[in-house]
C-alpha cells in the first residue's frame, strides 16, 4: 500500500484524475477527515472538501506507473 497527498485546482482536474486512476485494476481510495471515497468515483470526490489536500491510498505494490500518471496532482 502507498499513500500520497493530492490536491485539485479545478473540476476539470478532478475529471482528469478519475480518468487516470480508472485505468488501473486495483483499489484506490481518497480520504479527507472521516470521509473515505473510491478514487474512481467522480461524484464521490466531489463530496469531499476539495479546498484541502486529500490523502490517496493505493492498495497495490505495482503503483509506479500510476504515480507517474497522477504526478501533477501530488502535493510535494
N, C-alpha and C positions, 0 to 999 in steps of 0.2 A: 504494500500500500504506500502511496505517495500523497503528500499534502502540499498544496501550493495556494497562495493567496491571489485572487483575481479581482479585477475591477473593470467596470463597463462605463464607457463615456457616453453612449447613446443607445437608443433602441436598436439601431442598425448593428451595433457591435454585439448586442445580445444575440441577434439573429445569426451573425457570423460565427459566434462561439458555439451555438447549438448545432449549426451545420458542421462545424469542425469535429465536435465530440460525438456526433451521431454516427460517424463513420467507424467508430471503434466498438467491438462486441462486448467489452467489459463494462461493469457498472461504474458510474461516475456520479458523485453527489456533490451538491453545494450546500453549505450551511452558514447561516448568519444568525447569531444568537441561539435561540432554541428551535429555530426552524430548519428543517432539512428537506431539500427537494432534489429530484432527479435532474441532473445537469442537461439531460437531453429533452427536457420539457420547457418549452418556451413560456407557457403560462405559469409554470412553477417558478421560474426565475423571476418573472415579473411580480410575483407575490412577495419577493424579498425586498429589503431596503437596499436599492442599488447605489445609494449615496455613500455607502460604506464598503470597504473591501470585504470580499466573501471568500471563505475557505473552500477550496476544491479538493475533494477526496477522490483519489483514483485507486480503484480496487483491482490492481494488476501489477505484475512485476515488469511487464513489457510496455512501459509508458514513454519511452524516449521519443518516439515519433509523435505521440500526442503532445508532448511538451513543446516540440518544435512548431506544431500546428497552432497551439494556443499561446505562443510566446508573447504576442502583442497584448494579451490580456493579463499576463502575470505581473504582479506588483513586485518590483525588485527591492 
